[in-house]
Amino acid sequence: MAKDSKTLCKWDKDEIKDNFKELKKIVAEPRYVCRKCARAAKKEENLCKPEEI
Ligand SMILES: [Zn+2]
């Protein structure tokens, strides 16, 4: 159950658990960090307030 339209920032605990394989792909080799949530991702579309690292 992939959540492509949702940013990583909005994942809740159950979504993190259920999509952990996808999560690892998203956070591998991070290029962006979310200024609001302190999460990191490879693609800026995965974050709500992305800023390049
Ligand atoms: Zn965010």
N, CA, C, O and the ligand as a Tripos MOL2 file, in Angstrom:
@<TRIPOS>MOLECULE
protein
  213   211    54     0     0
PROTEIN
NO_CHARGES

@<TRIPOS>ATOM
      1 N           0.8500   -1.2020    0.0000 N.3       1 MET1
      2 CA          0.0000    0.0000    0.0000 C.3       1 MET1
      3 C           0.8820    1.2460    0.0000 C.2       1 MET1
      4 O           1.1190    1.8430    1.0500 O.2       1 MET1
      5 N           1.3530    1.6260   -1.1470 N.am      2 ALA2
      6 CA          2.2330    2.7840   -1.2630 C.3       2 ALA2
      7 C           1.4230    4.0690   -1.2100 C.2       2 ALA2
      8 O           0.3050    4.1410   -1.7210 O.2       2 ALA2
      9 N           2.0050    5.0760   -0.5830 N.am      3 LYS3
     10 CA          1.3430    6.3650   -0.4590 C.3       3 LYS3
     11 C           2.1190    7.4180   -1.2520 C.2       3 LYS3
     12 O           2.8070    8.2640   -0.6810 O.2       3 LYS3
     13 N           1.9940    7.3470   -2.5700 N.am      4 ASP4
     14 CA          2.8100    8.2180   -3.4170 C.3       4 ASP4
     15 C           2.3940    9.6810   -3.3360 C.2       4 ASP4
     16 O           3.2250   10.5770   -3.4780 O.2       4 ASP4
     17 N           1.0990    9.9220   -3.1060 N.am      5 SER5
     18 CA          0.6170   11.2990   -3.1080 C.3       5 SER5
     19 C           0.8520   11.9920   -1.7780 C.2       5 SER5
     20 O           0.6870   13.2070   -1.6670 O.2       5 SER5
     21 N           1.2340   11.2280   -0.7770 N.am      6 LYS6
     22 CA          1.3810   11.7660    0.5780 C.3       6 LYS6
     23 C           2.8600   12.0450    0.8500 C.2       6 LYS6
     24 O           3.7240   11.2760    0.4290 O.2       6 LYS6
     25 N           3.1480   13.1260    1.5410 N.am      7 THR7
     26 CA          4.5370   13.3490    1.9200 C.3       7 THR7
     27 C           4.9040   12.4310    3.0810 C.2       7 THR7
     28 O           4.0540   11.9920    3.8560 O.2       7 THR7
     29 N           6.1810   12.1670    3.1680 N.am      8 LEU8
     30 CA          6.6880   11.3410    4.2620 C.3       8 LEU8
     31 C           6.3310   11.9570    5.6120 C.2       8 LEU8
     32 O           6.1260   11.2440    6.5930 O.2       8 LEU8
     33 N           6.2590   13.2670    5.6530 N.am      9 CYS9
     34 CA          5.9530   13.9850    6.8960 C.3       9 CYS9
     35 C           4.6020   13.5840    7.4730 C.2       9 CYS9
     36 O           4.4030   13.6370    8.6870 O.2       9 CYS9
     37 N           3.6690   13.1810    6.6050 N.am     10 LYS10
     38 CA          2.3140   12.9100    7.0710 C.3      10 LYS10
     39 C           2.0780   11.4460    7.3870 C.2      10 LYS10
     40 O           0.9790   11.0660    7.7890 O.2      10 LYS10
     41 N           3.0970   10.6240    7.2110 N.am     11 TRP11
     42 CA          2.9330    9.2140    7.5520 C.3      11 TRP11
     43 C           2.7390    9.0860    9.0630 C.2      11 TRP11
     44 O           3.4420    9.7240    9.8460 O.2      11 TRP11
     45 N           1.7790    8.2550    9.4560 N.am     12 ASP12
     46 CA          1.6540    7.9850   10.8890 C.3      12 ASP12
     47 C           2.4150    6.6980   11.2360 C.2      12 ASP12
     48 O           3.0270    6.0640   10.3760 O.2      12 ASP12
     49 N           2.3570    6.3380   12.5050 N.am     13 LYS13
     50 CA          3.1690    5.2030   12.9640 C.3      13 LYS13
     51 C           2.8350    3.9090   12.2170 C.2      13 LYS13
     52 O           3.7260    3.1280   11.8830 O.2      13 LYS13
     53 N           1.5400    3.6930   11.9600 N.am     14 ASP14
     54 CA          1.1370    2.4680   11.2720 C.3      14 ASP14
     55 C           1.6170    2.4660    9.8220 C.2      14 ASP14
     56 O           2.0410    1.4310    9.3070 O.2      14 ASP14
     57 N           1.5510    3.6190    9.1660 N.am     15 GLU15
     58 CA          2.0240    3.6980    7.7830 C.3      15 GLU15
     59 C           3.5260    3.4590    7.6980 C.2      15 GLU15
     60 O           4.0110    2.8160    6.7670 O.2      15 GLU15
     61 N           4.2430    3.9730    8.6620 N.am     16 ILE16
     62 CA          5.6900    3.7320    8.7030 C.3      16 ILE16
     63 C           5.9610    2.2420    8.8410 C.2      16 ILE16
     64 O           6.8360    1.6990    8.1670 O.2      16 ILE16
     65 N           5.2220    1.5920    9.7030 N.am     17 LYS17
     66 CA          5.3970    0.1580    9.9250 C.3      17 LYS17
     67 C           5.0000   -0.6340    8.6750 C.2      17 LYS17
     68 O           5.7070   -1.5570    8.2690 O.2      17 LYS17
     69 N           3.8660   -0.2680    8.0670 N.am     18 ASP18
     70 CA          3.3510   -1.0250    6.9190 C.3      18 ASP18
     71 C           4.1530   -0.7890    5.6380 C.2      18 ASP18
     72 O           4.1810   -1.6470    4.7550 O.2      18 ASP18
     73 N           4.7990    0.3640    5.5370 N.am     19 ASN19
     74 CA          5.5250    0.7130    4.3070 C.3      19 ASN19
     75 C           7.0160    0.8790    4.5680 C.2      19 ASN19
     76 O           7.6780    1.7030    3.9390 O.2      19 ASN19
     77 N           7.5340    0.0920    5.4970 N.am     20 PHE20
     78 CA          8.9060    0.3300    5.9350 C.3      20 PHE20
     79 C           9.9270    0.1270    4.8160 C.2      20 PHE20
     80 O          10.9530    0.8050    4.7660 O.2      20 PHE20
     81 N           9.6280   -0.8240    3.9140 N.am     21 LYS21
     82 CA         10.5360   -1.0570    2.7890 C.3      21 LYS21
     83 C          10.6260    0.1790    1.8900 C.2      21 LYS21
     84 O          11.7090    0.5790    1.4640 O.2      21 LYS21
     85 N           9.4680    0.7690    1.6140 N.am     22 GLU22
     86 CA          9.4250    1.9710    0.7870 C.3      22 GLU22
     87 C          10.0870    3.1390    1.5100 C.2      22 GLU22
     88 O          10.7940    3.9380    0.8970 O.2      22 GLU22
     89 N           9.8520    3.2310    2.8190 N.am     23 LEU23
     90 CA         10.4610    4.2910    3.6160 C.3      23 LEU23
     91 C          11.9820    4.2680    3.4920 C.2      23 LEU23
     92 O          12.6230    5.3120    3.3670 O.2      23 LEU23
     93 N          12.5420    3.0780    3.5280 N.am     24 LYS24
     94 CA         13.9990    2.9580    3.4410 C.3      24 LYS24
     95 C          14.5160    3.4660    2.0990 C.2      24 LYS24
     96 O          15.5940    4.0550    2.0190 O.2      24 LYS24
     97 N          13.7220    3.2290    1.0300 N.am     25 LYS25
     98 CA         14.1070    3.7500   -0.2930 C.3      25 LYS25
     99 C          14.0540    5.2720   -0.3010 C.2      25 LYS25
    100 O          14.9240    5.9280   -0.8750 O.2      25 LYS25
    101 N          13.0240    5.8330    0.3440 N.am     26 ILE26
    102 CA         12.8330    7.2860    0.3410 C.3      26 ILE26
    103 C          13.9580    7.9910    1.0970 C.2      26 ILE26
    104 O          14.4370    9.0380    0.6620 O.2      26 ILE26
    105 N          14.3760    7.4250    2.2160 N.am     27 VAL27
    106 CA         15.3700    8.1150    3.0470 C.3      27 VAL27
    107 C          16.8140    7.7320    2.6970 C.2      27 VAL27
    108 O          17.7560    8.3440    3.2010 O.2      27 VAL27
    109 N          16.9870    6.7260    1.8390 N.am     28 ALA28
    110 CA         18.3420    6.3680    1.4290 C.3      28 ALA28
    111 C          18.9330    7.5010    0.5930 C.2      28 ALA28
    112 O          18.2390    8.0860   -0.2390 O.2      28 ALA28
    113 N          20.1840    7.8060    0.8050 N.am     29 GLU29
    114 CA         20.8680    8.8940    0.1020 C.3      29 GLU29
    115 C          20.0310   10.1840    0.1440 C.2      29 GLU29
    116 O          19.6210   10.6800   -0.9060 O.2      29 GLU29
    117 N          19.7800   10.7160    1.3030 N.am     30 PRO30
    118 CA         18.9290   11.9110    1.4010 C.3      30 PRO30
    119 C          19.5570   13.1380    0.7490 C.2      30 PRO30
    120 O          20.7510   13.3890    0.9190 O.2      30 PRO30
    121 N          18.7750   13.8920    0.0150 N.am     31 ARG31
    122 CA         19.2150   15.1340   -0.6270 C.3      31 ARG31
    123 C          18.4650   16.3370   -0.0550 C.2      31 ARG31
    124 O          18.9000   17.4790   -0.2050 O.2      31 ARG31
    125 N          17.3390   16.0710    0.6000 N.am     32 TYR32
    126 CA         16.5110   17.1530    1.1300 C.3      32 TYR32
    127 C          16.1590   16.8660    2.5750 C.2      32 TYR32
    128 O          16.0360   15.7100    2.9820 O.2      32 TYR32
    129 N          16.0000   17.9250    3.3420 N.am     33 VAL33
    130 CA         15.5570   17.7920    4.7250 C.3      33 VAL33
    131 C          14.3160   18.6680    4.9020 C.2      33 VAL33
    132 O          14.2400   19.7560    4.3320 O.2      33 VAL33
    133 N          13.3590   18.2050    5.6770 N.am     34 CYS34
    134 CA         12.1620   18.9960    5.9260 C.3      34 CYS34
    135 C          12.4270   19.9670    7.0730 C.2      34 CYS34
    136 O          12.8210   19.5730    8.1700 O.2      34 CYS34
    137 N          12.1980   21.2500    6.7860 N.am     35 ARG35
    138 CA         12.4550   22.2890    7.7940 C.3      35 ARG35
    139 C          11.4470   22.2390    8.9200 C.2      35 ARG35
    140 O          11.7060   22.7340   10.0180 O.2      35 ARG35
    141 N          10.3100   21.6500    8.6540 N.am     36 LYS36
    142 CA          9.2430   21.6340    9.6460 C.3      36 LYS36
    143 C           9.2900   20.3680   10.4990 C.2      36 LYS36
    144 O           9.0630   20.4210   11.7080 O.2      36 LYS36
    145 N           9.5820   19.2380    9.8720 N.am     37 CYS37
    146 CA          9.4400   17.9450   10.5590 C.3      37 CYS37
    147 C          10.7740   17.2530   10.8280 C.2      37 CYS37
    148 O          10.8080   16.2270   11.5070 O.2      37 CYS37
    149 N          11.8730   17.8010   10.3040 N.am     38 ALA38
    150 CA         13.2100   17.2350   10.5120 C.3      38 ALA38
    151 C          13.3430   15.8470    9.9060 C.2      38 ALA38
    152 O          14.1570   15.0470   10.3660 O.2      38 ALA38
    153 N          12.5510   15.5520    8.8730 N.am     39 ARG39
    154 CA         12.7070   14.2910    8.1560 C.3      39 ARG39
    155 C          13.5420   14.5350    6.9040 C.2      39 ARG39
    156 O          13.6040   15.6500    6.3860 O.2      39 ARG39
    157 N          14.1830   13.4670    6.4300 N.am     40 ALA40
    158 CA         15.0290   13.5860    5.2510 C.3      40 ALA40
    159 C          14.5230   12.6530    4.1630 C.2      40 ALA40
    160 O          13.9290   11.6120    4.4450 O.2      40 ALA40
    161 N          14.7690   13.0480    2.8950 N.am     41 ALA41
    162 CA         14.3230   12.2320    1.7720 C.3      41 ALA41
    163 C          15.1960   12.4960    0.5610 C.2      41 ALA41
    164 O          15.8900   13.5090    0.4700 O.2      41 ALA41
    165 N          15.1380   11.5380   -0.3760 N.am     42 LYS42
    166 CA         15.9000   11.6780   -1.6060 C.3      42 LYS42
    167 C          15.2350   12.6700   -2.5570 C.2      42 LYS42
    168 O          15.9120   13.3830   -3.2970 O.2      42 LYS42
    169 N          13.8930   12.7090   -2.5280 N.am     43 LYS43
    170 CA         13.1360   13.5910   -3.4200 C.3      43 LYS43
    171 C          12.3940   14.6450   -2.6170 C.2      43 LYS43
    172 O          11.8480   14.3490   -1.5540 O.2      43 LYS43
    173 N          12.3690   15.8790   -3.1230 N.am     44 GLU44
    174 CA         11.7170   16.9480   -2.3720 C.3      44 GLU44
    175 C          10.2110   16.7550   -2.2630 C.2      44 GLU44
    176 O           9.5870   17.2600   -1.3300 O.2      44 GLU44
    177 N           9.6190   16.0220   -3.2170 N.am     45 GLU45
    178 CA          8.1670   15.8240   -3.1460 C.3      45 GLU45
    179 C           7.7440   14.9480   -1.9750 C.2      45 GLU45
    180 O           6.5550   14.8580   -1.6670 O.2      45 GLU45
    181 N           8.6960   14.3060   -1.3240 N.am     46 ASN46
    182 CA          8.3750   13.4860   -0.1610 C.3      46 ASN46
    183 C           8.2910   14.2980    1.1280 C.2      46 ASN46
    184 O           7.9400   13.7580    2.1770 O.2      46 ASN46
    185 N           8.6130   15.6020    1.0580 N.am     47 LEU47
    186 CA          8.6430   16.4240    2.2660 C.3      47 LEU47
    187 C           7.7270   17.6340    2.1040 C.2      47 LEU47
    188 O           7.5060   18.1050    0.9880 O.2      47 LEU47
    189 N           7.1890   18.1440    3.2350 N.am     48 CYS48
    190 CA          6.2570   19.2710    3.1470 C.3      48 CYS48
    191 C           6.9910   20.6060    3.0530 C.2      48 CYS48
    192 O           6.5090   21.5290    2.3950 O.2      48 CYS48
    193 N           8.1540   20.7210    3.7020 N.am     49 LYS49
    194 CA          8.9550   21.9540    3.6150 C.3      49 LYS49
    195 C          10.3990   21.5840    3.2660 C.2      49 LYS49
    196 O          11.3050   21.7500    4.0840 O.2      49 LYS49
    197 N          10.6030   21.0840    2.0510 N.am     50 PRO50
    198 CA         11.9430   20.5720    1.7090 C.3      50 PRO50
    199 C          12.9710   21.6850    1.5570 C.2      50 PRO50
    200 O          12.6770   22.7650    1.0430 O.2      50 PRO50
    201 N          14.1690   21.3940    2.0120 N.am     51 GLU51
    202 CA         15.3080   22.2750    1.7650 C.3      51 GLU51
    203 C          16.5040   21.3990    1.4250 C.2      51 GLU51
    204 O          16.7490   20.3870    2.0820 O.2      51 GLU51
    205 N          17.2490   21.7940    0.3940 N.am     52 GLU52
    206 CA         18.3840   20.9980   -0.0380 C.3      52 GLU52
    207 C          19.4320   20.8980    1.0660 C.2      52 GLU52
    208 O          19.7330   21.8770    1.7490 O.2      52 GLU52
    209 N          19.9760   19.7070    1.2250 N.am     53 ILE53
    210 CA         21.0080   19.5130    2.2460 C.3      53 ILE53
    211 C          22.3450   20.0140    1.7170 C.2      53 ILE53
    212 O          23.3520   19.9440    2.4200 O.2      53 ILE53
    213 ZN          7.6120   18.0410    6.7250 Zn       54 ZN54
@<TRIPOS>BOND
     1     1     2 1
     2     2     3 1
     3     3     4 2
     4     3     5 am
     5     5     6 1
     6     6     7 1
     7     7     8 2
     8     7     9 am
     9     9    10 1
    10    10    11 1
    11    11    12 2
    12    11    13 am
    13    13    14 1
    14    14    15 1
    15    15    16 2
    16    15    17 am
    17    17    18 1
    18    18    19 1
    19    19    20 2
    20    19    21 am
    21    21    22 1
    22    22    23 1
    23    23    24 2
    24    23    25 am
    25    25    26 1
    26    26    27 1
    27    27    28 2
    28    27    29 am
    29    29    30 1
    30    30    31 1
    31    31    32 2
    32    31    33 am
    33    33    34 1
    34    34    35 1
    35    35    36 2
    36    35    37 am
    37    37    38 1
    38    38    39 1
    39    39    40 2
    40    39    41 am
    41    41    42 1
    42    42    43 1
    43    43    44 2
    44    43    45 am
    45    45    46 1
    46    46    47 1
    47    47    48 2
    48    47    49 am
    49    49    50 1
    50    50    51 1
    51    51    52 2
    52    51    53 am
    53    53    54 1
    54    54    55 1
    55    55    56 2
    56    55    57 am
    57    57    58 1
    58    58    59 1
    59    59    60 2
    60    59    61 am
    61    61    62 1
    62    62    63 1
    63    63    64 2
    64    63    65 am
    65    65    66 1
    66    66    67 1
    67    67    68 2
    68    67    69 am
    69    69    70 1
    70    70    71 1
    71    71    72 2
    72    71    73 am
    73    73    74 1
    74    74    75 1
    75    75    76 2
    76    75    77 am
    77    77    78 1
    78    78    79 1
    79    79    80 2
    80    79    81 am
    81    81    82 1
    82    82    83 1
    83    83    84 2
    84    83    85 am
    85    85    86 1
    86    86    87 1
    87    87    88 2
    88    87    89 am
    89    89    90 1
    90    90    91 1
    91    91    92 2
    92    91    93 am
    93    93    94 1
    94    94    95 1
    95    95    96 2
    96    95    97 am
    97    97    98 1
    98    98    99 1
    99    99   100 2
   100    99   101 am
   101   101   102 1
   102   102   103 1
   103   103   104 2
   104   103   105 am
   105   105   106 1
   106   106   107 1
   107   107   108 2
   108   107   109 am
   109   109   110 1
   110   110   111 1
   111   111   112 2
   112   111   113 am
   113   113   114 1
   114   114   115 1
   115   115   116 2
   116   115   117 am
   117   117   118 1
   118   118   119 1
   119   119   120 2
   120   119   121 am
   121   121   122 1
   122   122   123 1
   123   123   124 2
   124   123   125 am
   125   125   126 1
   126   126   127 1
   127   127   128 2
   128   127   129 am
   129   129   130 1
   130   130   131 1
   131   131   132 2
   132   131   133 am
   133   133   134 1
   134   134   135 1
   135   135   136 2
   136   135   137 am
   137   137   138 1
   138   138   139 1
   139   139   140 2
   140   139   141 am
   141   141   142 1
   142   142   143 1
   143   143   144 2
   144   143   145 am
   145   145   146 1
   146   146   147 1
   147   147   148 2
   148   147   149 am
   149   149   150 1
   150   150   151 1
   151   151   152 2
   152   151   153 am
   153   153   154 1
   154   154   155 1
   155   155   156 2
   156   155   157 am
   157   157   158 1
   158   158   159 1
   159   159   160 2
   160   159   161 am
   161   161   162 1
   162   162   163 1
   163   163   164 2
   164   163   165 am
   165   165   166 1
   166   166   167 1
   167   167   168 2
   168   167   169 am
   169   169   170 1
   170   170   171 1
   171   171   172 2
   172   171   173 am
   173   173   174 1
   174   174   175 1
   175   175   176 2
   176   175   177 am
   177   177   178 1
   178   178   179 1
   179   179   180 2
   180   179   181 am
   181   181   182 1
   182   182   183 1
   183   183   184 2
   184   183   185 am
   185   185   186 1
   186   186   187 1
   187   187   188 2
   188   187   189 am
   189   189   190 1
   190   190   191 1
   191   191   192 2
   192   191   193 am
   193   193   194 1
   194   194   195 1
   195   195   196 2
   196   195   197 am
   197   197   198 1
   198   198   199 1
   199   199   200 2
   200   199   201 am
   201   201   202 1
   202   202   203 1
   203   203   204 2
   204   203   205 am
   205   205   206 1
   206   206   207 1
   207   207   208 2
   208   207   209 am
   209   209   210 1
   210   210   211 1
   211   211   212 2
@<TRIPOS>SUBSTRUCTURE
     1 MET1         2 RESIDUE 1 A MET
     2 ALA2         6 RESIDUE 1 A ALA
     3 LYS3        10 RESIDUE 1 A LYS
     4 ASP4        14 RESIDUE 1 A ASP
     5 SER5        18 RESIDUE 1 A SER
     6 LYS6        22 RESIDUE 1 A LYS
     7 THR7        26 RESIDUE 1 A THR
     8 LEU8        30 RESIDUE 1 A LEU
     9 CYS9        34 RESIDUE 1 A CYS
    10 LYS10       38 RESIDUE 1 A LYS
    11 TRP11       42 RESIDUE 1 A TRP
    12 ASP12       46 RESIDUE 1 A ASP
    13 LYS13       50 RESIDUE 1 A LYS
    14 ASP14       54 RESIDUE 1 A ASP
    15 GLU15       58 RESIDUE 1 A GLU
    16 ILE16       62 RESIDUE 1 A ILE
    17 LYS17       66 RESIDUE 1 A LYS
    18 ASP18       70 RESIDUE 1 A ASP
    19 ASN19       74 RESIDUE 1 A ASN
    20 PHE20       78 RESIDUE 1 A PHE
    21 LYS21       82 RESIDUE 1 A LYS
    22 GLU22       86 RESIDUE 1 A GLU
    23 LEU23       90 RESIDUE 1 A LEU
    24 LYS24       94 RESIDUE 1 A LYS
    25 LYS25       98 RESIDUE 1 A LYS
    26 ILE26      102 RESIDUE 1 A ILE
    27 VAL27      106 RESIDUE 1 A VAL
    28 ALA28      110 RESIDUE 1 A ALA
    29 GLU29      114 RESIDUE 1 A GLU
    30 PRO30      118 RESIDUE 1 A PRO
    31 ARG31      122 RESIDUE 1 A ARG
    32 TYR32      126 RESIDUE 1 A TYR
    33 VAL33      130 RESIDUE 1 A VAL
    34 CYS34      134 RESIDUE 1 A CYS
    35 ARG35      138 RESIDUE 1 A ARG
    36 LYS36      142 RESIDUE 1 A LYS
    37 CYS37      146 RESIDUE 1 A CYS
    38 ALA38      150 RESIDUE 1 A ALA
    39 ARG39      154 RESIDUE 1 A ARG
    40 ALA40      158 RESIDUE 1 A ALA
    41 ALA41      162 RESIDUE 1 A ALA
    42 LYS42      166 RESIDUE 1 A LYS
    43 LYS43      170 RESIDUE 1 A LYS
    44 GLU44      174 RESIDUE 1 A GLU
    45 GLU45      178 RESIDUE 1 A GLU
    46 ASN46      182 RESIDUE 1 A ASN
    47 LEU47      186 RESIDUE 1 A LEU
    48 CYS48      190 RESIDUE 1 A CYS
    49 LYS49      194 RESIDUE 1 A LYS
    50 PRO50      198 RESIDUE 1 A PRO
    51 GLU51      202 RESIDUE 1 A GLU
    52 GLU52      206 RESIDUE 1 A GLU
    53 ILE53      210 RESIDUE 1 A ILE
    54 ZN54       213 GROUP 0 **** ****
